[in-house]
Amino acid sequence: MTELDLPKCFWCNKPIKPGELAVKFPCPSCGRITIWRCERCRVLAKPYKCPICGFIGP
């Protein structure tokens, strides 16, 4: 798997490698996209925005 194939954190755009303590979940508003967050951005509660519906959260 190359870095191009890896999912990226929605806040910092860092590639999320297998085994990393990251989370993924569907958009809480529309559910049509998978949101990925690296451990650092999740712990710091960095905001994310759904590119489909515009929902902003942590």
CHARMM internal coordinates of N, CA and C (Angstrom, degrees):
IC EDIT
DIST 1 N 1 CA 1.4557
DIST 1 CA 1 C 1.5337
ANGL 1 N 1 CA 1 C 108.27
DIST 1 C 2 N 1.3011
ANGL 1 CA 1 C 2 N 117.61
DIHE 1 N 1 CA 1 C 2 N 127.70
DIST 2 N 2 CA 1.4580
ANGL 1 C 2 N 2 CA 121.25
DIHE 1 CA 1 C 2 N 2 CA 178.51
DIST 2 CA 2 C 1.5255
ANGL 2 N 2 CA 2 C 109.44
DIHE 1 C 2 N 2 CA 2 C -94.56
DIST 2 C 3 N 1.3313
ANGL 2 CA 2 C 3 N 115.87
DIHE 2 N 2 CA 2 C 3 N 169.06
DIST 3 N 3 CA 1.4650
ANGL 2 C 3 N 3 CA 119.24
DIHE 2 CA 2 C 3 N 3 CA 178.82
DIST 3 CA 3 C 1.5241
ANGL 3 N 3 CA 3 C 111.58
DIHE 2 C 3 N 3 CA 3 C -61.99
DIST 3 C 4 N 1.3309
ANGL 3 CA 3 C 4 N 116.88
DIHE 3 N 3 CA 3 C 4 N -25.76
DIST 4 N 4 CA 1.4608
ANGL 3 C 4 N 4 CA 119.81
DIHE 3 CA 3 C 4 N 4 CA 178.66
DIST 4 CA 4 C 1.5209
ANGL 4 N 4 CA 4 C 111.67
DIHE 3 C 4 N 4 CA 4 C -68.08
DIST 4 C 5 N 1.3368
ANGL 4 CA 4 C 5 N 116.97
DIHE 4 N 4 CA 4 C 5 N -26.80
DIST 5 N 5 CA 1.4550
ANGL 4 C 5 N 5 CA 121.57
DIHE 4 CA 4 C 5 N 5 CA -178.96
DIST 5 CA 5 C 1.5274
ANGL 5 N 5 CA 5 C 112.80
DIHE 4 C 5 N 5 CA 5 C -87.33
DIST 5 C 6 N 1.3365
ANGL 5 CA 5 C 6 N 117.48
DIHE 5 N 5 CA 5 C 6 N -14.82
DIST 6 N 6 CA 1.4563
ANGL 5 C 6 N 6 CA 120.96
DIHE 5 CA 5 C 6 N 6 CA -174.98
DIST 6 CA 6 C 1.5285
ANGL 6 N 6 CA 6 C 110.98
DIHE 5 C 6 N 6 CA 6 C -78.74
DIST 6 C 7 N 1.3393
ANGL 6 CA 6 C 7 N 116.74
DIHE 6 N 6 CA 6 C 7 N 144.53
DIST 7 N 7 CA 1.4692
ANGL 6 C 7 N 7 CA 118.54
DIHE 6 CA 6 C 7 N 7 CA 173.80
DIST 7 CA 7 C 1.5222
ANGL 7 N 7 CA 7 C 109.08
DIHE 6 C 7 N 7 CA 7 C -67.10
DIST 7 C 8 N 1.3263
ANGL 7 CA 7 C 8 N 116.67
DIHE 7 N 7 CA 7 C 8 N 158.24
DIST 8 N 8 CA 1.4648
ANGL 7 C 8 N 8 CA 121.02
DIHE 7 CA 7 C 8 N 8 CA -178.99
DIST 8 CA 8 C 1.5177
ANGL 8 N 8 CA 8 C 110.33
DIHE 7 C 8 N 8 CA 8 C -123.55
DIST 8 C 9 N 1.3249
ANGL 8 CA 8 C 9 N 114.46
DIHE 8 N 8 CA 8 C 9 N 146.35
DIST 9 N 9 CA 1.4614
ANGL 8 C 9 N 9 CA 121.55
DIHE 8 CA 8 C 9 N 9 CA 176.94
DIST 9 CA 9 C 1.5266
ANGL 9 N 9 CA 9 C 109.01
DIHE 8 C 9 N 9 CA 9 C -62.14
DIST 9 C 10 N 1.3280
ANGL 9 CA 9 C 10 N 116.80
DIHE 9 N 9 CA 9 C 10 N 136.10
DIST 10 N 10 CA 1.4601
ANGL 9 C 10 N 10 CA 121.05
DIHE 9 CA 9 C 10 N 10 CA -177.73
DIST 10 CA 10 C 1.5204
ANGL 10 N 10 CA 10 C 112.69
DIHE 9 C 10 N 10 CA 10 C -68.79
DIST 10 C 11 N 1.3392
ANGL 10 CA 10 C 11 N 119.55
DIHE 10 N 10 CA 10 C 11 N -22.44
DIST 11 N 11 CA 1.4624
ANGL 10 C 11 N 11 CA 121.14
DIHE 10 CA 10 C 11 N 11 CA -179.27
DIST 11 CA 11 C 1.5229
ANGL 11 N 11 CA 11 C 111.77
DIHE 10 C 11 N 11 CA 11 C -92.86
DIST 11 C 12 N 1.3477
ANGL 11 CA 11 C 12 N 117.44
DIHE 11 N 11 CA 11 C 12 N -56.76
DIST 12 N 12 CA 1.4647
ANGL 11 C 12 N 12 CA 120.49
DIHE 11 CA 11 C 12 N 12 CA -172.59
DIST 12 CA 12 C 1.5264
ANGL 12 N 12 CA 12 C 113.07
DIHE 11 C 12 N 12 CA 12 C -96.08
DIST 12 C 13 N 1.3146
ANGL 12 CA 12 C 13 N 117.49
DIHE 12 N 12 CA 12 C 13 N -8.65
DIST 13 N 13 CA 1.4640
ANGL 12 C 13 N 13 CA 123.22
DIHE 12 CA 12 C 13 N 13 CA 178.19
DIST 13 CA 13 C 1.5307
ANGL 13 N 13 CA 13 C 113.17
DIHE 12 C 13 N 13 CA 13 C 66.55
DIST 13 C 14 N 1.3247
ANGL 13 CA 13 C 14 N 116.63
DIHE 13 N 13 CA 13 C 14 N 17.19
DIST 14 N 14 CA 1.4615
ANGL 13 C 14 N 14 CA 121.98
DIHE 13 CA 13 C 14 N 14 CA 179.10
DIST 14 CA 14 C 1.5300
ANGL 14 N 14 CA 14 C 109.13
DIHE 13 C 14 N 14 CA 14 C -75.58
DIST 14 C 15 N 1.3455
ANGL 14 CA 14 C 15 N 117.56
DIHE 14 N 14 CA 14 C 15 N 135.28
DIST 15 N 15 CA 1.4655
ANGL 14 C 15 N 15 CA 119.18
DIHE 14 CA 14 C 15 N 15 CA 175.78
DIST 15 CA 15 C 1.5300
ANGL 15 N 15 CA 15 C 110.43
DIHE 14 C 15 N 15 CA 15 C -62.92
DIST 15 C 16 N 1.3169
ANGL 15 CA 15 C 16 N 116.70
DIHE 15 N 15 CA 15 C 16 N 137.94
DIST 16 N 16 CA 1.4586
ANGL 15 C 16 N 16 CA 121.68
DIHE 15 CA 15 C 16 N 16 CA -179.92
DIST 16 CA 16 C 1.5207
ANGL 16 N 16 CA 16 C 107.95
DIHE 15 C 16 N 16 CA 16 C -100.32
DIST 16 C 17 N 1.3299
ANGL 16 CA 16 C 17 N 115.01
DIHE 16 N 16 CA 16 C 17 N 114.38
DIST 17 N 17 CA 1.4601
ANGL 16 C 17 N 17 CA 121.17
DIHE 16 CA 16 C 17 N 17 CA -175.79
DIST 17 CA 17 C 1.5214
ANGL 17 N 17 CA 17 C 110.65
DIHE 16 C 17 N 17 CA 17 C -86.78
DIST 17 C 18 N 1.3383
ANGL 17 CA 17 C 18 N 117.14
DIHE 17 N 17 CA 17 C 18 N 154.26
DIST 18 N 18 CA 1.4676
ANGL 17 C 18 N 18 CA 120.45
DIHE 17 CA 17 C 18 N 18 CA 177.15
DIST 18 CA 18 C 1.5300
ANGL 18 N 18 CA 18 C 110.70
DIHE 17 C 18 N 18 CA 18 C -56.66
DIST 18 C 19 N 1.3135
ANGL 18 CA 18 C 19 N 116.75
DIHE 18 N 18 CA 18 C 19 N 137.01
DIST 19 N 19 CA 1.4547
ANGL 18 C 19 N 19 CA 122.13
DIHE 18 CA 18 C 19 N 19 CA 179.23
DIST 19 CA 19 C 1.5203
ANGL 19 N 19 CA 19 C 113.98
DIHE 18 C 19 N 19 CA 19 C 88.14
DIST 19 C 20 N 1.3153
ANGL 19 CA 19 C 20 N 117.71
DIHE 19 N 19 CA 19 C 20 N -9.51
DIST 20 N 20 CA 1.4618
ANGL 19 C 20 N 20 CA 121.03
DIHE 19 CA 19 C 20 N 20 CA 179.03
DIST 20 CA 20 C 1.5277
ANGL 20 N 20 CA 20 C 109.03
DIHE 19 C 20 N 20 CA 20 C -72.87
DIST 20 C 21 N 1.3318
ANGL 20 CA 20 C 21 N 116.35
DIHE 20 N 20 CA 20 C 21 N 148.31
DIST 21 N 21 CA 1.4646
ANGL 20 C 21 N 21 CA 120.60
DIHE 20 CA 20 C 21 N 21 CA -179.76
DIST 21 CA 21 C 1.5262
ANGL 21 N 21 CA 21 C 109.94
DIHE 20 C 21 N 21 CA 21 C -80.46
DIST 21 C 22 N 1.3001
ANGL 21 CA 21 C 22 N 115.53
DIHE 21 N 21 CA 21 C 22 N 76.95
DIST 22 N 22 CA 1.4609
ANGL 21 C 22 N 22 CA 122.53
DIHE 21 CA 21 C 22 N 22 CA 179.79
DIST 22 CA 22 C 1.5253
ANGL 22 N 22 CA 22 C 108.29
DIHE 21 C 22 N 22 CA 22 C -118.87
DIST 22 C 23 N 1.3192
ANGL 22 CA 22 C 23 N 115.66
DIHE 22 N 22 CA 22 C 23 N 167.61
DIST 23 N 23 CA 1.4618
ANGL 22 C 23 N 23 CA 119.92
DIHE 22 CA 22 C 23 N 23 CA 177.18
DIST 23 CA 23 C 1.5210
ANGL 23 N 23 CA 23 C 109.50
DIHE 22 C 23 N 23 CA 23 C -126.36
DIST 23 C 24 N 1.3201
ANGL 23 CA 23 C 24 N 114.87
DIHE 23 N 23 CA 23 C 24 N 152.64
DIST 24 N 24 CA 1.4610
ANGL 23 C 24 N 24 CA 121.22
DIHE 23 CA 23 C 24 N 24 CA 172.90
DIST 24 CA 24 C 1.5114
ANGL 24 N 24 CA 24 C 107.50
DIHE 23 C 24 N 24 CA 24 C -136.72
DIST 24 C 25 N 1.3214
ANGL 24 CA 24 C 25 N 115.30
DIHE 24 N 24 CA 24 C 25 N 142.91
DIST 25 N 25 CA 1.4572
ANGL 24 C 25 N 25 CA 120.47
DIHE 24 CA 24 C 25 N 25 CA -178.81
DIST 25 CA 25 C 1.5198
ANGL 25 N 25 CA 25 C 108.34
DIHE 24 C 25 N 25 CA 25 C -159.58
DIST 25 C 26 N 1.3348
ANGL 25 CA 25 C 26 N 117.49
DIHE 25 N 25 CA 25 C 26 N 155.11
DIST 26 N 26 CA 1.4666
ANGL 25 C 26 N 26 CA 119.28
DIHE 25 CA 25 C 26 N 26 CA 176.71
DIST 26 CA 26 C 1.5261
ANGL 26 N 26 CA 26 C 109.73
DIHE 25 C 26 N 26 CA 26 C -71.25
DIST 26 C 27 N 1.3072
ANGL 26 CA 26 C 27 N 116.21
DIHE 26 N 26 CA 26 C 27 N 154.33
DIST 27 N 27 CA 1.4641
ANGL 26 C 27 N 27 CA 120.55
DIHE 26 CA 26 C 27 N 27 CA 176.94
DIST 27 CA 27 C 1.5291
ANGL 27 N 27 CA 27 C 108.27
DIHE 26 C 27 N 27 CA 27 C -53.60
DIST 27 C 28 N 1.3478
ANGL 27 CA 27 C 28 N 118.21
DIHE 27 N 27 CA 27 C 28 N 128.25
DIST 28 N 28 CA 1.4618
ANGL 27 C 28 N 28 CA 120.44
DIHE 27 CA 27 C 28 N 28 CA -178.86
DIST 28 CA 28 C 1.5281
ANGL 28 N 28 CA 28 C 113.77
DIHE 27 C 28 N 28 CA 28 C -63.00
DIST 28 C 29 N 1.3224
ANGL 28 CA 28 C 29 N 117.51
DIHE 28 N 28 CA 28 C 29 N -20.54
DIST 29 N 29 CA 1.4577
ANGL 28 C 29 N 29 CA 120.35
DIHE 28 CA 28 C 29 N 29 CA -177.72
DIST 29 CA 29 C 1.5271
ANGL 29 N 29 CA 29 C 112.50
DIHE 28 C 29 N 29 CA 29 C -92.69
DIST 29 C 30 N 1.3381
ANGL 29 CA 29 C 30 N 116.90
DIHE 29 N 29 CA 29 C 30 N -55.96
DIST 30 N 30 CA 1.4687
ANGL 29 C 30 N 30 CA 119.28
DIHE 29 CA 29 C 30 N 30 CA -174.59
DIST 30 CA 30 C 1.5300
ANGL 30 N 30 CA 30 C 113.49
DIHE 29 C 30 N 30 CA 30 C -104.39
DIST 30 C 31 N 1.3274
ANGL 30 CA 30 C 31 N 117.78
DIHE 30 N 30 CA 30 C 31 N -24.30
DIST 31 N 31 CA 1.4621
ANGL 30 C 31 N 31 CA 121.34
DIHE 30 CA 30 C 31 N 31 CA 179.08
DIST 31 CA 31 C 1.5151
ANGL 31 N 31 CA 31 C 114.74
DIHE 30 C 31 N 31 CA 31 C 70.37
DIST 31 C 32 N 1.3257
ANGL 31 CA 31 C 32 N 118.45
DIHE 31 N 31 CA 31 C 32 N 8.36
DIST 32 N 32 CA 1.4642
ANGL 31 C 32 N 32 CA 120.86
DIHE 31 CA 31 C 32 N 32 CA -174.63
DIST 32 CA 32 C 1.5206
ANGL 32 N 32 CA 32 C 114.16
DIHE 31 C 32 N 32 CA 32 C -92.49
DIST 32 C 33 N 1.3190
ANGL 32 CA 32 C 33 N 118.19
DIHE 32 N 32 CA 32 C 33 N -5.92
DIST 33 N 33 CA 1.4645
ANGL 32 C 33 N 33 CA 120.50
DIHE 32 CA 32 C 33 N 33 CA -179.57
DIST 33 CA 33 C 1.5248
ANGL 33 N 33 CA 33 C 108.92
DIHE 32 C 33 N 33 CA 33 C -137.42
DIST 33 C 34 N 1.3181
ANGL 33 CA 33 C 34 N 116.77
DIHE 33 N 33 CA 33 C 34 N 148.95
DIST 34 N 34 CA 1.4583
ANGL 33 C 34 N 34 CA 121.59
DIHE 33 CA 33 C 34 N 34 CA 176.88
DIST 34 CA 34 C 1.5203
ANGL 34 N 34 CA 34 C 108.76
DIHE 33 C 34 N 34 CA 34 C -92.14
DIST 34 C 35 N 1.3257
ANGL 34 CA 34 C 35 N 115.63
DIHE 34 N 34 CA 34 C 35 N 124.35
DIST 35 N 35 CA 1.4612
ANGL 34 C 35 N 35 CA 122.65
DIHE 34 CA 34 C 35 N 35 CA 178.64
DIST 35 CA 35 C 1.5280
ANGL 35 N 35 CA 35 C 107.23
DIHE 34 C 35 N 35 CA 35 C -94.82
DIST 35 C 36 N 1.3238
ANGL 35 CA 35 C 36 N 116.46
DIHE 35 N 35 CA 35 C 36 N 129.24
DIST 36 N 36 CA 1.4650
ANGL 35 C 36 N 36 CA 122.55
DIHE 35 CA 35 C 36 N 36 CA 176.42
DIST 36 CA 36 C 1.5168
ANGL 36 N 36 CA 36 C 108.44
DIHE 35 C 36 N 36 CA 36 C -110.77
DIST 36 C 37 N 1.3455
ANGL 36 CA 36 C 37 N 116.19
DIHE 36 N 36 CA 36 C 37 N 138.47
DIST 37 N 37 CA 1.4635
ANGL 36 C 37 N 37 CA 121.20
DIHE 36 CA 36 C 37 N 37 CA 176.71
DIST 37 CA 37 C 1.5153
ANGL 37 N 37 CA 37 C 109.42
DIHE 36 C 37 N 37 CA 37 C -136.92
DIST 37 C 38 N 1.3384
ANGL 37 CA 37 C 38 N 116.01
DIHE 37 N 37 CA 37 C 38 N 129.73
DIST 38 N 38 CA 1.4600
ANGL 37 C 38 N 38 CA 119.78
DIHE 37 CA 37 C 38 N 38 CA 176.74
DIST 38 CA 38 C 1.5319
ANGL 38 N 38 CA 38 C 108.11
DIHE 37 C 38 N 38 CA 38 C -73.28
DIST 38 C 39 N 1.3144
ANGL 38 CA 38 C 39 N 116.02
DIHE 38 N 38 CA 38 C 39 N 164.83
DIST 39 N 39 CA 1.4633
ANGL 38 C 39 N 39 CA 120.33
DIHE 38 CA 38 C 39 N 39 CA -177.42
DIST 39 CA 39 C 1.5296
ANGL 39 N 39 CA 39 C 111.72
DIHE 38 C 39 N 39 CA 39 C -59.03
DIST 39 C 40 N 1.3176
ANGL 39 CA 39 C 40 N 117.11
DIHE 39 N 39 CA 39 C 40 N -43.55
DIST 40 N 40 CA 1.4663
ANGL 39 C 40 N 40 CA 120.95
DIHE 39 CA 39 C 40 N 40 CA -176.73
DIST 40 CA 40 C 1.5318
ANGL 40 N 40 CA 40 C 111.11
DIHE 39 C 40 N 40 CA 40 C -62.33
DIST 40 C 41 N 1.3094
ANGL 40 CA 40 C 41 N 117.23
DIHE 40 N 40 CA 40 C 41 N -48.73
DIST 41 N 41 CA 1.4673
ANGL 40 C 41 N 41 CA 120.20
DIHE 40 CA 40 C 41 N 41 CA -178.53
DIST 41 CA 41 C 1.5234
ANGL 41 N 41 CA 41 C 111.77
DIHE 40 C 41 N 41 CA 41 C -67.56
DIST 41 C 42 N 1.3155
ANGL 41 CA 41 C 42 N 117.05
DIHE 41 N 41 CA 41 C 42 N -32.72
DIST 42 N 42 CA 1.4660
ANGL 41 C 42 N 42 CA 120.62
DIHE 41 CA 41 C 42 N 42 CA 177.94
DIST 42 CA 42 C 1.5250
ANGL 42 N 42 CA 42 C 110.16
DIHE 41 C 42 N 42 CA 42 C -67.51
DIST 42 C 43 N 1.3419
ANGL 42 CA 42 C 43 N 116.57
DIHE 42 N 42 CA 42 C 43 N -47.61
DIST 43 N 43 CA 1.4644
ANGL 42 C 43 N 43 CA 121.19
DIHE 42 CA 42 C 43 N 43 CA -178.87
DIST 43 CA 43 C 1.5300
ANGL 43 N 43 CA 43 C 111.03
DIHE 42 C 43 N 43 CA 43 C -63.47
DIST 43 C 44 N 1.3315
ANGL 43 CA 43 C 44 N 116.87
DIHE 43 N 43 CA 43 C 44 N -38.31
DIST 44 N 44 CA 1.4644
ANGL 43 C 44 N 44 CA 120.94
DIHE 43 CA 43 C 44 N 44 CA 179.99
DIST 44 CA 44 C 1.5289
ANGL 44 N 44 CA 44 C 112.85
DIHE 43 C 44 N 44 CA 44 C -82.98
DIST 44 C 45 N 1.3286
ANGL 44 CA 44 C 45 N 117.12
DIHE 44 N 44 CA 44 C 45 N 0.06
DIST 45 N 45 CA 1.4720
ANGL 44 C 45 N 45 CA 123.77
DIHE 44 CA 44 C 45 N 45 CA 179.09
DIST 45 CA 45 C 1.5237
ANGL 45 N 45 CA 45 C 112.10
DIHE 44 C 45 N 45 CA 45 C 55.53
DIST 45 C 46 N 1.3242
ANGL 45 CA 45 C 46 N 116.31
DIHE 45 N 45 CA 45 C 46 N 43.38
DIST 46 N 46 CA 1.4633
ANGL 45 C 46 N 46 CA 121.38
DIHE 45 CA 45 C 46 N 46 CA 176.75
DIST 46 CA 46 C 1.5261
ANGL 46 N 46 CA 46 C 108.77
DIHE 45 C 46 N 46 CA 46 C -67.59
DIST 46 C 47 N 1.3102
ANGL 46 CA 46 C 47 N 118.33
DIHE 46 N 46 CA 46 C 47 N 140.69
DIST 47 N 47 CA 1.4641
ANGL 46 C 47 N 47 CA 120.48
DIHE 46 CA 46 C 47 N 47 CA -178.07
DIST 47 CA 47 C 1.5275
ANGL 47 N 47 CA 47 C 112.52
DIHE 46 C 47 N 47 CA 47 C -72.35
DIST 47 C 48 N 1.3028
ANGL 47 CA 47 C 48 N 114.92
DIHE 47 N 47 CA 47 C 48 N 157.48
DIST 48 N 48 CA 1.4657
ANGL 47 C 48 N 48 CA 121.67
DIHE 47 CA 47 C 48 N 48 CA 173.92
DIST 48 CA 48 C 1.5163
ANGL 48 N 48 CA 48 C 107.36
DIHE 47 C 48 N 48 CA 48 C -136.72
DIST 48 C 49 N 1.3271
ANGL 48 CA 48 C 49 N 116.06
DIHE 48 N 48 CA 48 C 49 N 158.04
DIST 49 N 49 CA 1.4640
ANGL 48 C 49 N 49 CA 120.54
DIHE 48 CA 48 C 49 N 49 CA 179.90
DIST 49 CA 49 C 1.5193
ANGL 49 N 49 CA 49 C 108.90
DIHE 48 C 49 N 49 CA 49 C -132.37
DIST 49 C 50 N 1.3179
ANGL 49 CA 49 C 50 N 116.88
DIHE 49 N 49 CA 49 C 50 N 129.31
DIST 50 N 50 CA 1.4592
ANGL 49 C 50 N 50 CA 121.67
DIHE 49 CA 49 C 50 N 50 CA 176.99
DIST 50 CA 50 C 1.5275
ANGL 50 N 50 CA 50 C 108.42
DIHE 49 C 50 N 50 CA 50 C -70.67
DIST 50 C 51 N 1.3374
ANGL 50 CA 50 C 51 N 117.85
DIHE 50 N 50 CA 50 C 51 N 125.29
DIST 51 N 51 CA 1.4594
ANGL 50 C 51 N 51 CA 119.67
DIHE 50 CA 50 C 51 N 51 CA -179.91
DIST 51 CA 51 C 1.5305
ANGL 51 N 51 CA 51 C 113.48
DIHE 50 C 51 N 51 CA 51 C -71.97
DIST 51 C 52 N 1.3193
ANGL 51 CA 51 C 52 N 117.64
DIHE 51 N 51 CA 51 C 52 N -12.68
DIST 52 N 52 CA 1.4650
ANGL 51 C 52 N 52 CA 120.61
DIHE 51 CA 51 C 52 N 52 CA -178.99
DIST 52 CA 52 C 1.5332
ANGL 52 N 52 CA 52 C 111.64
DIHE 51 C 52 N 52 CA 52 C -91.93
DIST 52 C 53 N 1.3367
ANGL 52 CA 52 C 53 N 116.65
DIHE 52 N 52 CA 52 C 53 N -54.34
DIST 53 N 53 CA 1.4712
ANGL 52 C 53 N 53 CA 118.85
DIHE 52 CA 52 C 53 N 53 CA -174.93
DIST 53 CA 53 C 1.5248
ANGL 53 N 53 CA 53 C 113.82
DIHE 52 C 53 N 53 CA 53 C -104.49
DIST 53 C 54 N 1.3394
ANGL 53 CA 53 C 54 N 117.91
DIHE 53 N 53 CA 53 C 54 N -11.44
DIST 54 N 54 CA 1.4545
ANGL 53 C 54 N 54 CA 121.02
DIHE 53 CA 53 C 54 N 54 CA 178.73
DIST 54 CA 54 C 1.5201
ANGL 54 N 54 CA 54 C 114.82
DIHE 53 C 54 N 54 CA 54 C 85.67
DIST 54 C 55 N 1.3393
ANGL 54 CA 54 C 55 N 118.12
DIHE 54 N 54 CA 54 C 55 N 3.64
DIST 55 N 55 CA 1.4660
ANGL 54 C 55 N 55 CA 121.33
DIHE 54 CA 54 C 55 N 55 CA 178.56
DIST 55 CA 55 C 1.5257
ANGL 55 N 55 CA 55 C 109.32
DIHE 54 C 55 N 55 CA 55 C -57.70
DIST 55 C 56 N 1.3328
ANGL 55 CA 55 C 56 N 116.81
DIHE 55 N 55 CA 55 C 56 N 133.88
DIST 56 N 56 CA 1.4597
ANGL 55 C 56 N 56 CA 122.07
DIHE 55 CA 55 C 56 N 56 CA 176.97
DIST 56 CA 56 C 1.5181
ANGL 56 N 56 CA 56 C 107.96
DIHE 55 C 56 N 56 CA 56 C -116.69
DIST 56 C 57 N 1.3126
ANGL 56 CA 56 C 57 N 115.42
DIHE 56 N 56 CA 56 C 57 N 132.21
DIST 57 N 57 CA 1.4448
ANGL 56 C 57 N 57 CA 117.75
DIHE 56 CA 56 C 57 N 57 CA 179.65
DIST 57 CA 57 C 1.4931
ANGL 57 N 57 CA 57 C 112.45
DIHE 56 C 57 N 57 CA 57 C -155.63
DIST 57 C 58 N 1.2615
ANGL 57 CA 57 C 58 N 116.64
DIHE 57 N 57 CA 57 C 58 N 164.79
DIST 58 N 58 CA 1.4313
ANGL 57 C 58 N 58 CA 122.66
DIHE 57 CA 57 C 58 N 58 CA 127.76
DIST 58 CA 58 C 1.4501
ANGL 58 N 58 CA 58 C 103.62
DIHE 57 C 58 N 58 CA 58 C -112.36
END
COOR INIT
IC SEED 1 N 1 CA 1 C
IC BUILD
